[in-house]
């Protein structure tokens, strides 16, 4: 028997592989498997608060380990695909209850829970008639787990510092170009947004350009639909558009003229969904991006020129 045939279909992971997967769980928030992008994203968290960065790493670690325990493929683990939802759970936990001691076990449990929730979402898209569309679970597990944490920890909630009021449209728009990027990871900080955007360009100029495009279109739509200048300036109206643009332009569809057109249209639709969810006062997280991207991937299934990756 050859060594190839004797090899395990899901080989063990080395210590370096675990470390790589743990780190790249951060870059996979933006669909990238790039260690330098991951480090720049980690720096974006540290700029805000070291406790936030620690919670993100704890959530990512919990998700990664639990994903492997649920038989995730070794390549999926080492590329960071099993950790990004947990990383976002860490950021959401900090946003909800701050850096108090309870945040750490809550984040770890939330990270662990992301794995079975991901399994369920993947099962929905692979074991039902929906499988024909090859829809990704993307950040839906994060949204589900983070909403559970939000609703179950009301007694621990902290009040965020009030944001400075913005009364200038040009200033709101200019600031939003970076805060739209940072708010993907629940941070309202222009320096963090700049670090993350730099990380996206490091991964690929197309990814960076798509993220910037999504930020521009998302902010223009927010202003056109009458979202408050302060909310727009803080990135709360346009962050989902950043993910939608990257997802449709270069990630889930092969980059082409059509994929970029769909990315622009999808970002506009994402902005509308964001406004609707804000009016419902429901936990938004990345749902506008998720719902829009799922719908557009279904549409793309019927467009011969829109080829999936």
N, C-alpha and C positions, 0 to 999 in steps of 0.2 A: 504494500500500500504506500502511495506517495505521501510526502509530508503535507502536500496541499489537501489531499482528500482526508488526511487524518486531522487536519486543523479544525478547531471548533468554529461553528458558524457564527458565534458571538464571543470572540476571544476576550480574555481578561484585559483589564486596563492597568497600565503602569502608573506609578505615582506621578510621573510627569504628565501623563495623559489626564489624570484626575485634575491636576492643577491647571492644566490648559483648559479643560472643559469648564472648570469653576470660574476661571477668569473670563473666558469667551462667552459665558452666559450673559455677561453685561453687553457685549457687542451684538449679541443675537436679539436684543431688544429692538435693534434697528436692522435685523436680518443679516448681520455680518458675522463672519467667523474670522476675526482679525484681532490678534493680541494687542496691537498698538491702538486700535480703535477702542478696545476694552479698557486699556489703561487710561486713555483720555477721558472715557466716560466715568471711570472710577475717580479720576481727579475732579471731574465736575461735581461729584457727590461730596468729596472732601472739602471743596471750596465752600460749600454750604455748611456742613457740620460733619465731623468725623464719626459721630454716632449714626448719622444717616448712612454713611458709607459702610459702617460695620453691619448695620441691619440689612443692607442690600446684599452684602456678601453672605450673611447668615441665611437669608432667604434663598439665595442662589444655591448655596451648598445643600440645604435641605431638599430642594427640588431636584438637584442633580443626583443625590444619593437615592432618593425615593424612586426617581425615574429608572435608575439602574436596577433597583430591587424589583421593579415591575417589568424587567426584561427588556429595557430599552437597548437598542443596538449600541455597541461600543463606539462606533463612529458618531452616533447621535450625541453621546455623552461628551466625547472629547471635543466636538465642534461647538458645544455650548447650548445645543438645542434643548437639553433637559433642564436648563437652569434659568432661562430668562424670565419666565413667569414668576418664579420664586423671588428673583431679584426685584421685580416690580412690586411684589407683595411687601418686601422690606421697605421700599420707598413709600408705599401707601400706608403702611403701619406707622412710619415716622410722621407722615402727614396727618394722620388721625390722632395718635396718642403721644407723639413726640419721642424723646429718648429716655423716658422713664423705664425702670427696671422691667416692668411687665411687657414692654415692647419686644424684648429679646426672645422669651419663650413663645410669645404669640407669633412672632415672625418665623421662628423655626417650625412651629406646627403648621403655619400657613404655607411655608415652602414645601413641607412634606405633603400637604394636602393637594398641592398643585399637580402632583404626579397622577393620582387616581382620577382627579377631575379631567386632566388632559386625556387620560385613557378613555374616559366616558365620551368626551367630545369627539375624539378620533373614531371611536366605535360608531358614533352617530353618522359620521361622514364616510365610513368604510363598510359598514354592515347593514346599510339601509339603501333604498333607491337613490339617495343623495350621492352615493359613491361615484356615479358617472361624472360628477362635476369636480372631483378631486379637490375638495375644499380643505384649506388648512385650519387647524385648531387655533393658530396664531395666539393672540393674547386673551382669548375668551376665558381660559382657566384662571388667569390672574384676576380678571374682572369678577368672576364668580366668587373666588376665595376672598378677595379684598372687600367685596360687598358684605360677605358674611362677617368678616372682622369688623367692618364699620358698624354693622347693626348690633353686634354682640358685645361691643366694648364702649357703649355710650357713656358709662360712668367714668371712663378713663380719658374721654376726649379732651383735647387741649384747644385753646382758642389761638388761631393764628394771628400774628401781628398784622394790624391793618395796613393795607397797601396804600401807597401815596396816590392821591387822586391825579389823574391825567386828564387835562382838558384841551389838548392839542392833537388834532388828527395826525399831522405829520410825525409828531413825537410818539404817539401811540403806535403808529404803523412801523416806524423805525425800530422801536424797542421790541415789538412783537416778532420781528424777523428772527431774533435770537431766543426770546422767551417761548415762542411756539415750539422750538426744538427742545428747550429744557423742560417744558411742562409735559412732554411725553413721559418723562421719568418723575413727574410731580415736583419739579423744582421751578421756582420763579426767580431766575437769576440770569442776567445777560452773560456773565462770564462763564457760567456753566454751559449756557447755550452755545457760546463761541467754542468752548472746548469740544463739545459733542459734535458740532458742525465740522470742526477741523477733523475729528475722528472719522466722520463720514467721508470726507474728501480723501483722507488717508486710505480708507478701504477701497474707494473707487470714485473717480471724478463724476461718473454717472449717478452714483448713489448720493454724493454730496449735492449735485445739481438738482436731483429730484427732490431731496429734502428741502432745499432752498426754494424750489418752485412751489412745493406744497405749502411752505410757510407764507410766501408772497400771496398766493391765490387764497389761502385760508383767511388771511388778514383782510384782504380786499373784500372778500365776501362778508366777513363779520362787520366791517364798517358799512357796507352797502345795505345790510339787513338791520342796521341800527343797534348792534350790540354795543354795550357801554364802552367808552374809550378806555376806562381803567381795566375792564375785563379783557379787552383786546390787547392792551399794552402788556398785560401780565401773561399772555399766552393761553388764556383759558378758552378762547374762542377758536384758536387755529391749530392747536397741537395735533389733533387727530388727522388733520389734513396732511401733515408732514408724513405720517405713516402711510396714509392712503396713496400719496404720490409715489413714495419709494416702492411700495408693494406692487402697484400696477405698472409703473414705468419700467422697472428693472428687475424685480424679484420674482413674482409669480407669473409674469408674462415676459416673453423674450423681448428685449429692447428693440423697438421699431417705432416708426412714425405713429402707428396706430396705438401702441402701448402708451406713448406719451400723451396722445390726445385723450385716451381713456383716463389717464392719470389726472389730467386737468379737469375733465368733466367729473370724475369721481371725487376730486377734492372739493368741487363746488357742492356736490350732493352731500358730502361729509359735513360741510359747513351748515347746510340746512338741517341735517339730522342733529347736529350739535345744538342748534337753537331750539329745536323741538324738545330735546332731552332736558335742556336748561329750563324750559317752560314747565316741564313736568316735575322739576325739582327732584329728579331721580339721580342716584349715583351714576355719573357719566363715565368716568375712567376712559378707556379707549373704545367703548362700544360704538361710537359713530364711525370710527375707522373700520372696526370689525364688520359691522352690518353692511356698510357700503362696499367694502372689498368683497365680501361673500356674494353680494348681488351682482357686482361687476364681473366676477369670475364666472358666474352662471351665464351672464350675457356673453362673455368672451368665448364660452364653450360653443356658442352658435355662430361665431364669427371666424371663418376659416383663416383669415389673415392674422388673427390674434392667437399666436402660438404659446402654449404653456411651457414653462421651463421644466 
